[in-house]
């Protein structure tokens, strides 16, 4: 199955931001045990590239691994060399998109306005992250898709168990989830692991 189809089938990308390698491995192990398997590591996390390597080594094909906050071609190349299967960014970078397409790697740029979304789509982006989606709400996704219903949109930022279904109801292909899945800046202990267990099950219960 192609990476884009894996993301659409899984419906959610779990975003890890701010955790160092050892903690990230523990968190992903918890996610995998709950059958949550599409993971993004934001590059502005501590030792992010080492974390990507560790996740690739520890979980291999058990997860679909992506790198987030990919802003330069240099970072895109480094992440592809590590073995990530997709790239994301908070903005649309034409040079990164062209490089990723040359390499046959899915790049999901972040866009905000209909013009940005359309420009990225026409430049070859197969999926577009609408960011930050929480402030825009699902009505915005509905309005964008009304005249451009061939777009494949990934609302990200502010998506939670309370609103996730509203995005799918209006046609989102999948969603990116950060703090609603993995709370930021927490000690990775049994309490956090149990909290993540509960959050995964709550989110999965909303979309299944």
Buried (B, 14 or more C-beta within 10 A) or exposed (E): EEBBEBBBEBBBBBBBBBBBBEBBBBBBBBBBEBEBBBBBBBBEBEBBBEBBBBBBEBBEEEBBBBBBBBBBBEBBBBBBEBEBBBBBBBBBBEEBBBBBBEEEBBBBBBBBEBEBBBBBBEEEBBBBBBBBBBEBBBEBBBEBBEEEEEBBBBBBBBBBBEBBEBBBEBBBBBBBBBBBBBEEEBEBEEEBBEBBBEBBBBBBEBBE
